[in-house]
Amino acid sequence: MAEIKLCPECNAPEEITKNYVWLNNGVMVQSGNMSRRVGFIESENLDPLYMGIGEIMGQPIDQLVIDVARRG
């Protein structure tokens, strides 16, 4: 398994820290476009919501959610 390099300052993976900047006010933005804010969410918390929507619609929406997230 490949070792993940971590930022010595914040202990986040370097793959994240090289693409994003933490501002003094606690906001995280893209390093290439400082007007684009970034947020992270635990996706497992949304699974019941997606299942409920799928039940209402009568079909699973898993692939739709994946496609929307992939396209950003």
FIKE-180064 format. One line per 2 residues: their letters; for each residue x, y, z of N, C-alpha, C. Coordinates in Angstrom, 3 decimals. Each point is the difference from the previous one (the first is absolute). Example, Ala and Ser with C-alpha at 12.3 -4.5 7.8 and 13.67 -1.06 7.14 Angstrom:
<lummars>
as = 13.190/-5.690/7.800/-0.890/1.190/0.000/0.900/1.200/0.000 | -0.350/1.050/-0.720/0.820/1.190/0.060/-0.770/1.090/0.730 .
</lummars>
This chain:
<lummars>
ma = 0.842/-1.172/0.000/-0.842/1.172/0.000/0.891/1.240/0.000 | -0.347/0.963/-0.821/0.786/1.228/-0.106/-0.170/0.845/1.258 .
ei = 1.096/0.605/0.423/-0.046/0.872/1.169/-0.490/1.381/-0.423 | -0.901/0.550/0.750/-0.551/1.320/-0.295/0.831/1.041/0.726 .
kl = 0.528/0.956/-0.758/0.771/1.079/0.605/-0.958/0.999/0.632 | 0.332/0.404/1.225/-0.850/0.925/0.738/0.679/1.348/0.162 .
cp = -0.798/1.033/0.061/0.489/1.352/0.254/0.515/0.054/1.442 | 1.223/0.473/0.217/0.527/0.057/1.364/-0.734/1.010/0.888 .
ec = -0.659/0.977/-0.610/-0.681/1.040/0.781/-1.391/-0.428/0.455 | -0.790/-0.588/-0.922/-1.394/-0.314/0.339/-0.308/-1.491/-0.018 .
na = 0.949/-0.827/-0.450/-0.137/-1.455/-0.037/-1.039/-0.490/-1.009 | -0.407/0.852/-0.924/-0.893/-0.407/-1.090/0.856/-0.577/-1.131 .
pe = -0.551/-0.863/-0.828/0.772/-0.526/-1.127/0.500/1.125/-0.910 | 1.243/-0.126/-0.466/0.582/1.029/-0.868/-0.781/0.183/-1.293 .
ei = -0.695/-1.035/-0.478/-0.820/0.125/-1.206/-1.084/1.052/0.196 | -0.450/0.169/1.218/-1.005/1.025/0.293/0.671/1.343/0.210 .
tk = 1.057/0.022/0.799/0.615/1.285/0.358/0.656/0.696/-1.180 | 0.398/-0.743/-1.032/0.628/0.668/-1.146/-1.032/0.633/-0.942 .
ny = -1.259/-0.407/0.116/-1.056/0.533/-0.868/-0.920/1.001/0.688 | 0.107/0.092/1.324/-0.908/0.849/0.764/0.776/0.838/1.001 .
vw = -0.585/1.124/0.391/0.626/0.919/0.942/-0.984/0.263/1.140 | 0.508/-0.072/1.238/-0.804/0.365/1.166/0.222/1.477/0.264 .
ln = -1.061/0.773/0.021/0.100/1.425/0.293/-0.049/0.219/1.514 | 0.441/1.167/0.446/0.027/0.308/1.433/-1.381/-0.018/0.642 .
ng = -1.048/0.194/-0.792/-1.360/-0.003/0.548/-0.605/-1.406/0.063 | 0.793/-1.026/-0.324/-0.460/-1.379/0.080/-0.608/-0.546/-1.275 .
vm = -0.080/0.812/-1.034/-0.566/-0.427/-1.281/1.078/-0.709/-0.814 | -0.395/-1.062/-0.687/0.905/-0.733/-0.884/-0.396/0.324/-1.438 .
vq = 0.987/0.387/-0.833/-0.259/0.375/-1.390/0.965/-0.736/-0.918 | -0.340/-0.035/-1.288/0.904/-0.571/-0.990/1.188/0.932/-0.165 .
sg = 1.207/-0.577/-0.082/1.191/0.840/-0.153/0.033/0.671/-1.369 | -0.590/-0.604/-1.024/-0.008/0.575/-1.338/-1.102/1.016/-0.234 .
nm = -1.018/0.002/0.869/-1.125/0.929/-0.138/-0.524/0.305/1.400 | 0.526/1.061/0.590/-0.278/0.310/1.401/-1.469/0.356/0.272 .
sr = -0.804/0.179/-1.052/-1.417/0.293/0.214/-0.829/-1.281/0.143 | 0.615/-1.158/-0.209/-0.699/-1.290/0.089/0.232/-0.628/1.367 .
rv = -1.037/0.003/0.836/0.095/-0.606/1.325/-0.143/-1.512/-0.103 | 0.533/-0.687/0.989/-0.002/-1.456/0.015/-0.613/-0.475/1.313 .
gf = -0.726/-1.096/-0.057/-0.550/-0.601/1.209/0.011/-1.512/-0.121 | 0.081/-0.668/1.116/-0.020/-1.458/0.037/-1.177/-0.440/0.852 .
ie = -0.611/-1.114/-0.387/-1.131/-0.535/0.749/0.123/-1.516/0.011 | -0.398/-0.618/1.086/-0.010/-1.455/0.102/-1.179/-0.507/-0.822 .
se = 0.287/-0.654/-1.108/-1.056/-0.384/-0.943/-0.930/-1.080/0.543 | 0.457/-0.795/0.967/-0.877/-1.039/0.546/-1.224/0.603/0.684 .
nl = 0.110/1.233/0.456/-1.144/0.656/0.630/-1.106/0.296/-1.008 | 0.337/0.054/-1.280/-0.981/0.313/-1.039/-0.658/-1.245/-0.593 .
dp = 0.545/-1.186/0.270/-0.538/-1.233/-0.578/-1.491/-0.197/0.295 | -0.459/0.192/1.247/-1.447/-0.161/0.248/-0.849/0.992/-0.795 .
ly = 0.498/1.201/-0.190/-0.721/0.995/-0.801/-0.140/-0.476/-1.442 | 1.098/-0.477/-0.587/-0.035/-0.484/-1.380/-0.926/-1.206/-0.132 .
mg = 0.025/-0.897/0.997/-0.884/-1.166/-0.053/-1.460/0.433/0.074 | -0.303/0.983/0.858/-1.372/0.493/0.120/-0.492/0.650/-1.281 .
ig = 0.855/0.788/-0.633/-0.371/0.626/-1.273/-0.237/-1.070/-1.057 | 0.877/-1.016/-0.023/-0.166/-1.095/-0.946/-1.313/-0.740/0.200 .
ei = -0.384/-0.191/1.269/-1.277/-0.667/0.288/-1.180/0.842/-0.488 | 0.076/1.312/0.208/-1.073/0.883/-0.470/-0.096/-0.029/-1.522 .
mg = 1.159/-0.007/-0.675/0.022/0.012/-1.466/-0.271/-1.372/-0.593 | 0.149/-1.049/0.809/-0.254/-1.344/-0.489/1.190/-0.645/-0.682 .
qp = 1.161/0.617/0.125/1.222/-0.582/-0.563/1.209/0.562/0.748 | 1.071/-0.782/0.097/1.189/0.491/0.703/0.631/1.186/-0.735 .
id = 0.560/0.930/0.769/0.640/1.171/-0.615/1.517/-0.018/0.204 | 0.546/-1.140/0.422/1.435/-0.089/0.289/0.853/0.469/-1.176 .
ql = -0.271/-0.523/-1.183/0.815/0.355/-1.164/-0.156/1.473/-0.351 | -1.188/0.543/0.151/-0.233/1.420/-0.250/0.846/0.856/0.948 .
vi = 0.020/-0.360/1.279/0.795/0.741/0.987/1.481/-0.085/-0.339 | 0.468/-1.170/-0.379/1.411/-0.179/-0.373/0.342/0.865/-1.205 .
dv = -0.862/0.000/-1.015/0.252/0.806/-1.202/0.019/1.492/0.309 | -0.935/0.459/0.824/-0.053/1.421/0.357/1.250/0.399/0.771 .
ar = 0.425/-0.820/0.954/1.205/0.309/0.779/1.241/0.002/-0.889 | 0.063/-0.933/-0.932/1.162/-0.090/-0.893/0.105/1.225/-0.899 .
rg = -1.136/0.488/-0.465/0.003/1.155/-0.903/0.192/1.315/0.739 | -0.172/-0.019/1.316/0.249/1.173/0.843/-1.030/1.031/-0.152 .
</lummars>
